[in-house]
């Protein structure tokens, strides 16, 4: 199990693989400003995207950087 995967499953109802698929669908970029997630950078610098979701259902909407979130 990946770090944080149990929290992601509990809060958002998705698996680590679901999260990876979401990141891929957004090209590892913030949906608003286009900054690249650190998991896609060769040197690992930068930030990790946040999951923007509907609070009532937990459904994932977008992947956002800290500033846009």
C-alpha positions, 0 to 999 in steps of 0.5 A: 500500500502506498503512503496515504492510500488508506486515507485516500480510500477512506476520504475519497473512495478511490484507490491509489491506482484511481489516483494515479489514473486521475493524475495521468488524465490531468498530465500531472498538471494543476487543472487551473494554472498548469504547474507540474506535479513533483511526481512527474519531475525528474529531480522531484522538486516542486509540490504534490497536487491536491485532490479537489472533490465534492464534499458531499459525495467525495467525488474527485473533480480536479487535481490542483496545486496548493495555490489554486486549491 
